Amino acid sequence: CTALAPAAIESELFGRRRGAFGGVRGDRAGLLEQADGGTVFLDEVGDIPIDTQSKLARVLRAGEIRPVGDVVTRRVRVRIIAATNRDLETAVRRGGFRDELYRQLALCTITLPALRVYGEYLILLTLAFQMVIYGLMLSWTDLTAGRTGIAGIARPAVLGTPLTTPAQFLPLIALVT
């Protein structure tokens, strides 16, 4: 959502009708209408302008959208998965994020620590992702000997960590499976 200008976010989400604002020559369905029956991922939902937040809350509450420049509402069934790096509870208390939208989005929250928290284990997480993505079935010997496709960086000696048994890698691999 931060990649769009605040004025364009509403048009992108809800769509627009010809003549809605200068330069609009034709109708365009918004992302929520295009995703009817499916799921939309909204990145950086905490940066959506407050007036657009109320319209997004209406979508979640009533399943209705109104394209910019239209007088008719449309029904949509859409799931929204949202992400943000902001503390939305604090933003709600300060008036920077609508309480109604926060309560609707916070039905199921997953808090992930920043990657910097993982430090040297980030290399191992990268390796685990590589194993999952490419379906590599590596033996412990291959893993510690550096025969992983990432030129030996998985060796504990290179990492400077005391990872010496396969069991120590399991929590890292479980994070990505």
C-alpha positions in Angstrom: 0.0 0.0 0.0 2.9 2.4 0.5 3.9 2.1 -3.1 0.7 4.0 -4.1 0.0 7.6 -3.6 -2.7 8.1 -1.0 -5.1 9.4 -3.6 -4.6 6.3 -5.7 -5.1 3.7 -3.0 -8.9 4.1 -2.9 -9.1 3.8 -6.7 -6.9 0.7 -6.7 -8.8 -1.0 -3.9 -12.4 -0.2 -4.8 -12.1 0.6 -8.5 -13.3 3.7 -10.4 -15.9 4.8 -12.9 -15.3 6.9 -16.0 -15.2 10.6 -15.1 -14.5 9.9 -11.4 -11.6 12.4 -11.6 -9.5 14.1 -14.2 -7.9 11.8 -16.8 -10.1 8.7 -16.1 -11.4 7.6 -19.5 -12.9 4.3 -18.6 -14.3 2.1 -15.8 -11.8 -0.1 -13.9 -12.5 -2.8 -11.4 -10.6 -2.5 -8.1 -8.5 -5.2 -6.5 -11.3 -6.1 -4.1 -13.8 -6.6 -6.9 -11.3 -8.6 -8.9 -10.6 -10.8 -5.9 -14.3 -11.5 -5.3 -14.5 -15.0 -3.9 -10.8 -15.0 -3.1 -8.1 -13.4 -1.0 -6.3 -10.1 -1.2 -2.9 -9.4 0.5 -2.5 -5.9 1.7 1.1 -5.0 2.6 1.8 -2.1 5.0 -1.9 -1.8 5.8 -0.9 0.6 8.6 -0.1 3.3 6.0 -3.5 3.4 4.4 -5.1 6.8 4.8 -7.7 7.0 7.7 -10.7 7.8 5.4 -9.9 4.7 3.2 -9.6 2.6 6.4 -13.3 3.2 7.1 -14.2 2.0 3.6 -12.0 -1.0 4.0 -13.7 -1.8 7.4 -17.1 -1.6 5.6 -15.9 -4.3 3.1 -15.0 -6.6 6.0 -18.2 -5.8 8.0 -20.8 -5.8 5.2 -19.0 -7.1 2.1 -19.8 -3.9 0.1 -17.6 -1.7 -2.1 -18.4 1.5 -3.9 -16.0 2.4 -6.8 -14.8 6.0 -6.9 -17.2 8.1 -8.8 -20.1 5.5 -8.6 -23.3 5.8 -6.6 -24.0 2.1 -6.6 -22.5 -0.3 -4.0 -21.5 -3.8 -5.1 -21.4 -6.9 -3.0 -18.1 -8.8 -2.7 -16.9 -11.8 -0.7 -13.2 -11.4 -0.1 -10.7 -12.4 2.6 -8.0 -9.9 3.5 -4.6 -10.8 4.8 -2.7 -7.8 5.9 0.8 -7.1 7.0 2.5 -4.1 8.6 5.6 -3.2 10.4 3.8 -0.7 12.6 2.3 -1.3 16.1 -1.4 -1.0 15.2 -2.6 -1.1 18.8 -0.5 2.0 19.5 -1.7 3.6 16.3 -5.4 3.0 17.3 -4.8 4.6 20.7 -3.2 7.6 19.1 -6.0 7.9 16.5 -3.8 7.0 13.5 -5.6 3.8 12.7 -9.3 3.0 12.9 -10.3 0.8 15.8 -13.0 -1.0 13.8 -10.6 -2.0 11.1 -8.0 -3.1 13.6 -10.5 -5.4 15.4 -11.6 -6.9 12.1 -8.0 -7.5 10.9 -6.7 -8.7 14.3 -8.9 -11.8 14.5 -5.8 -13.9 13.8 -2.5 -12.3 14.3 1.0 -13.7 13.7 3.8 -11.7 15.1 7.2 -12.4 13.4 10.4 -10.9 14.7 12.6 -8.9 12.4 15.2 -10.9 10.5 17.9 -9.0 12.3 16.9 -10.9 15.5 18.1 -14.2 13.9 21.7 -12.9 13.4 24.0 -15.6 12.3 21.1 -18.1 12.1 19.8 -16.1 9.1 22.2 -18.1 6.9 20.7 -21.3 8.2 17.2 -20.0 7.6 18.2 -19.2 4.0 19.5 -22.7 3.7 16.3 -24.2 5.1 14.3 -22.1 2.6 16.5 -23.4 -0.2 15.9 -26.9 0.9 12.1 -26.4 1.0 11.9 -24.5 -2.3 14.1 -26.8 -4.3 13.0 -30.0 -2.5 16.6 -30.8 -1.7 17.1 -33.9 0.5 20.5 -33.4 2.0 22.1 -35.7 4.5 23.6 -34.3 7.7 27.1 -35.0 6.2 26.2 -32.9 3.1 24.9 -30.1 5.3 27.9 -29.8 7.5 30.4 -30.4 4.8 29.1 -27.5 2.8 27.7 -29.5 -0.1 24.5 -27.5 0.0 24.5 -25.3 -3.1 25.5 -22.3 -1.0 29.3 -22.8 -1.2 30.0 -24.1 2.2 28.5 -21.4 4.3 26.4 -23.8 6.3 29.5 -25.2 8.1 29.2 -24.5 11.9 32.9 -23.5 12.0 32.2 -20.7 9.4 29.2 -19.5 11.4 31.2 -19.6 14.6 28.3 -21.4 16.3 28.2 -24.6 18.3 25.7 -26.3 16.0 27.0 -29.9 15.9 24.0 -32.1 15.8 21.0 -32.4 13.4 18.6 -31.8 16.3 20.0 -28.3 16.6 18.9 -27.5 13.1 15.3 -28.8 13.5 13.8 -25.6 15.0 15.2 -23.6 12.2 13.9 -25.9 9.5 10.5 -26.2 11.2 10.1 -22.4 10.9 9.9 -22.6 7.1 7.9 -25.8 6.6 
